Amino acid sequence: MERLKGALIVGFLRLFARLPFGVAQRLGAFAGWLMWKLPNRSRDVTRINLSHCMPELGEAELNDLVRRTLLDTGRSFAESACAWMWSPHKTVGLIREVEGEHLLTEALAAGKGVVAITSHLGNWEVLNHWYCLRAKPIIFYRPPKQKAVDDLLKRQRTQLGNKVAASTREGIISVMREVRRGGAVGIPADPEPALKSGVFVPFFATQALTSKFVPNLLKGSEAQALFFHCVRLPDNSGFKVILEAAPEALYSQDEYEAVACMSAVIERYVRSWPSQYMWSMKRFKKRPAGEKRWY
């Protein structure tokens, strides 16, 4: 059954990516509108997450943000389908602005390793192509359940000569080795880790179990950490890539301080583009001791 599901998903993606970008994006927004109108898990999770993270919102403001978030979630999926199937150069052509590119150029020239940190904000698949055109990083990711989809993503995400590493012991080791030898890696910092692999730190108005992987990766190395994000422009015509040097606190030997710093930077970006964050993922499944589960 999983094999059949995977084949159907891949077939749909191939057909979808044949559409012009604007049409695909509008269909994605329509799918998001349906998620807003019809009862479904994505709408429920989005509302739960936002109500806990932004308790200051009134009911009308919360409803509006849930609606806009689901529309943008639909756009992100549609854009990602195109990015997975198109040539990387065609995808990167949708990037209209880049801020802070000199930070990556300088970090690569130093040859001491680059740790690119991102989150599920905007479109990380478009960002992946942009990054891989300028470096040959190892991209860390969580593989999907369907093998056919995983095979497709590995193939499409490595078109530019870079590599990918699944979130397994072998993948973690390969990323660590790449950083130690002065190479480049890309890591999404916001998926919820196992309890032993994370620490609860502030994220909006709550505590979020956040991975220790990036701070631990930076310890004992001379690698430079940069935050990368690719956000959708207000008119939906394309994207803006933003790079930012990591604050000194991220390099702290104090594990809590470093993880909290990383979380604070991601929160700042999400506050700037709240509807473009994937609030529909169960980011807060694990709660501090004694706190009631959300889902």
Residue pairs with C-beta under 8 A, 6 or more apart in sequence:
2 145
2 146
2 147
3 146
3 147
3 148
5 146
6 146
6 147
6 148
6 149
7 148
9 146
9 148
9 149
10 148
10 149
10 152
13 81
13 84
13 85
13 152
14 85
16 24
16 27
16 78
16 81
16 82
16 85
17 24
17 81
17 82
17 84
17 85
17 86
19 27
19 82
21 79
21 82
21 94
24 78
24 79
24 81
24 82
25 75
25 78
25 79
25 236
27 78
28 74
28 75
28 76
28 77
28 78
28 79
29 71
29 72
29 74
29 75
29 78
30 74
31 74
31 77
31 78
32 70
32 71
32 72
32 73
32 74
32 75
33 70
33 71
33 74
35 42
35 43
35 70
35 73
35 74
36 43
36 66
36 67
36 70
36 71
41 280
42 70
42 73
42 280
43 66
43 70
43 280
45 279
45 280
45 281
45 282
45 295
46 66
46 69
46 70
46 73
46 279
46 280
47 62
47 66
48 294
48 295
49 279
49 280
49 283
49 284
49 294
50 57
50 62
50 65
50 66
50 69
50 279
51 57
51 62
52 204
52 205
52 206
52 284
52 294
53 203
53 204
53 205
53 206
54 62
54 65
54 204
54 205
54 274
55 205
56 205
57 65
65 274
65 275
68 275
69 274
69 275
69 277
69 279
69 280
70 280
71 275
72 232
72 275
72 276
73 278
73 279
73 280
75 232
75 236
76 122
76 123
76 276
76 278
79 123
79 125
79 126
79 232
80 123
80 125
82 91
83 91
83 123
83 125
83 126
83 128
83 129
83 156
84 125
84 152
84 153
84 156
84 157
85 156
87 159
88 129
88 132
88 133
88 159
88 160
89 133
91 125
91 126
91 129
92 126
92 129
92 130
92 133
94 126
94 238
94 239
95 126
95 130
95 230
95 238
95 239
95 240
95 241
96 233
96 237
96 238
96 239
96 240
97 233
97 239
97 240
97 241
98 130
98 240
98 241
98 242
98 243
99 240
99 241
99 242
99 243
100 242
100 243
100 244
100 245
101 134
101 241
101 243
103 226
103 243
103 244
103 245
104 114
104 116
104 131
104 134
104 135
104 226
104 243
105 134
107 114
107 224
107 226
108 114
108 134
108 135
108 184
110 224
111 182
112 182
112 221
112 222
112 223
112 224
113 178
113 179
113 180
113 181
113 182
113 183
113 184
113 185
113 221
113 222
113 223
113 224
114 135
114 137
114 183
114 184
114 185
114 223
114 224
114 226
115 179
115 184
115 185
115 187
115 214
115 217
115 218
115 223
115 224
115 225
115 226
116 131
116 137
116 184
116 185
116 186
116 187
116 226
116 227
116 228
117 187
117 189
117 214
117 225
117 226
117 227
117 228
117 246
117 262
117 265
118 124
118 127
118 186
118 187
118 188
118 189
118 227
118 228
118 229
119 188
119 189
119 190
119 229
119 266
119 269
119 270
119 277
120 188
120 190
120 191
120 277
120 278
120 281
121 229
121 231
121 266
121 269
121 270
121 273
121 276
121 277
121 278
122 229
122 230
122 231
122 232
122 239
122 273
122 276
123 230
123 231
123 232
123 239
124 188
124 230
126 230
126 239
127 228
127 229
127 230
127 241
128 139
128 157
128 186
129 160
130 230
130 241
131 137
131 186
131 228
132 139
132 157
132 159
132 160
132 161
132 162
133 160
135 162
135 184
136 160
136 161
136 162
136 163
136 183
136 184
137 162
137 163
137 178
137 183
137 184
137 185
137 186
138 162
138 163
138 164
138 165
138 174
138 175
138 178
138 183
138 184
138 185
138 186
139 157
139 162
139 163
139 164
139 165
139 185
139 186
140 164
140 165
140 167
140 171
140 175
140 185
140 186
140 187
140 188
141 153
141 157
141 164
141 165
141 166
141 167
141 188
142 166
142 167
142 191
143 150
143 153
143 166
143 167
144 150
144 153
153 164
154 164
157 164
158 164
163 174
165 171
165 172
165 174
165 175
167 191
172 213
175 185
175 187
175 217
176 217
178 184
178 185
179 185
179 217
179 221
179 223
180 221
182 223
185 217
186 228
187 213
187 214
187 217
189 210
189 211
189 213
189 214
189 262
189 266
190 210
190 266
190 283
191 211
191 281
191 283
192 198
192 208
192 209
192 282
192 283
192 284
192 285
192 286
193 209
193 210
193 211
193 212
193 213
195 209
195 286
197 211
197 212
197 213
198 209
198 210
198 211
198 212
198 259
199 209
199 210
199 212
199 255
199 256
199 259
200 207
200 208
200 209
200 210
200 288
201 207
201 208
201 210
201 256
201 259
201 260
201 263
202 208
202 260
202 263
202 264
202 267
203 210
203 263
203 266
203 267
204 267
204 270
206 284
207 287
207 288
208 263
208 283
208 284
209 284
209 286
210 259
210 262
210 263
211 259
212 255
212 259
214 225
214 250
214 262
215 250
215 251
215 252
215 255
215 258
215 259
215 262
216 255
217 223
218 225
218 250
218 251
218 258
219 253
224 245
224 246
225 245
225 246
225 250
225 251
226 243
226 244
226 245
226 246
227 242
227 243
227 244
227 245
227 246
227 265
227 266
227 269
228 241
228 242
228 243
229 241
229 242
229 269
230 239
230 240
230 241
230 242
231 239
231 240
231 242
231 273
231 276
232 238
232 239
232 273
232 276
233 239
233 240
242 269
244 265
246 261
246 262
246 265
247 261
247 265
249 257
249 258
249 260
249 261
250 258
250 261
250 262
250 265
251 258
252 258
252 261
270 277
282 295
284 294
284 295
285 293
285 294
285 295
287 293
287 294
